[in-house]
Each structure stands twice: as C-alpha cells, then as structure tokens.
Amino acid sequence: MLIGGCSGAPDQTAPQAPRPHRGWQSGYVNSNGIRLHYWRTGGAGKPALVLAHGITDYGLNWASLAERFEGEYDIVMYDARGHGYSEKPDGPYDLATHVADLAGLMHGLGIEKNRQWGQIRIVDK
C-alpha cells in the first residue's frame, strides 16, 4: 500500500544521524542513481505499506501512524531525494524522478508483487 502526504509533525528537520526509533530498522538503498534512507518496522509475512512524505517532511514524520499499524503491516517510511538522510543532488526533482526513486526503493527492499485498489496500492512480498 502506498500512502502519500504529510503528517503535520512540528519537527520537519532530520537530526545529524538517523536516530533509533522503537527498534525499527534504519538503512539505505541505492535507487535511481542516489542513496535513499528509510526506516522499516519489519514483520515477516505482513504486507508492505510504503509511506511517502510531503515536500517539507522526512520519513520519520510518519512515526505515529506507523506505530498504530506496525502490527498489521511491514511499514517503510523513506526520506525522498533531498530530504532527511537521503542524498541531496542538485536535481532533478520532478514527478517522474520521484516515481523512479520510489520504484527503485521498492525493488531494493524486495517489495515486488503488488495489487492496486483504487488510489491505494497494497503491496505483497
């Protein structure tokens, strides 16, 4: 499942190094020519839920939502290019590039099979 938007969290700036949160995995994937950072709640056998943040956020802004649904989903909260701990290239930053980044992230994390329901995408491993 892919969800986009922003959580409205007051702290929009990532600290200097990824901070541990609830024992979730923090890691990097090479995608579309850059290094993307992500947090992942884990959970073998659970469908993946990939959360895409808004333009002023970073991945961990989704933490409160992830805490509510980590029992049901393997949640991935990633930092888009230019945000949080992901690389910050000069460009491009257009929609096609962000989509290619997300596709590469999913491939790098082994999230390949998916089915789509309306505007929500359910992703099965």
N, C-alpha and C positions, 0 to 999 in steps of 0.2 A: 504494500500500500504506500503510495506517495502522498504526502501532505505538504503543501507549501504555505507560506505566510510568515507572520512573525508573532511572537508570544507576548510582546509588550513588556518584556523584562526590563527593569530600570538600568541594569548594568550591561551596556552594549559593548564594552571593550574587553577583549580577552586578556588575561594576565600574561606574564612573560613566558611561562611554560604551562603545558596542559596540567591542570590540577586534577587530582583523583576525585572521582565523584561516585559514591555508592559502590565502589568496586567495579565499575564499568570499564571496559577495555578502551584505551586511548591509543590510536595508531594512525598510520599514514598509508596512502595508496597513491601510486603514480597513475595519473589519469590525464589523457589529452595533453601530454607534454608538461604537466605541472604536478606538484605534490599536494594532495588534499588530505587534510586532517579530519578524523572522525572520532566520535565516542560511540560505543556499541554496548547495549545491555546484555546481549548474548541470549542463549537459550536454544539448545539443540531441539530441532523438530518444530519450532514455532515459526509461523510466517513472519517474514521481514516487513518492517514498517520503516520506510525511509522518510525522514523529516527534513524538508528544505526550508531554511530560514529566509527572512525578509532582507531587504537591502541594507539595513543598519545593524543587523544582528550577527551572531555566530552560532554554531551548532548547539552549544550548551544552553542557549536561551530556551530550548525545548525541555529542559530537565523536569519541570513539574508535570508536564504531560507524560513524559517517558516514565516517570515514577508511577503514574496511575495505570499504565498499560504494559509495563515490562513483564507482568505475569502471563500475558496473553501473546505478546509479540517480541520478536528479536528486533529491537529498535536501533536504528542507525541515525545519529544526528551528526551531520557533517558541516564543516566550515567551507562555504563556497569560495571560489577563487577570489583572492583579495581580502578575505575575511578571516578573523581568528588566527589559527595556527597554519592555515593553508598558505601556499605561495602567493605572492602579490606581484604578478607580472604587469608590465606596462599595458597589456591588452592582449587580445580583445576581451570585451565584457558584454558582448551581445547575447541574445537569447540562444542562438544556435550553439555558441561556445559553452554556455552553461548546461545545455542539454547534453552535449558531448561529454562534458566533465562528469555529469551525473551518471551517464551510461557507463563511462569508464570506471567510476567508483563502484557501481553495482557489479560490474564484471570482475573487478579486482577483489571484491569481497565474496565472490562466488554466488551472487544473487542473480540468477539467470532466468529461471522459469517464472512467468507471471501471467496473471489473468486480469483483465480490466473490467470494472463495473462502473459505468457512467464516468464521472470525473475522479473516481477513486481507483487507484491501482492496488490490487492485492498481489503480493509477491511471495511465491513459494520457493523454497530451496530445492 
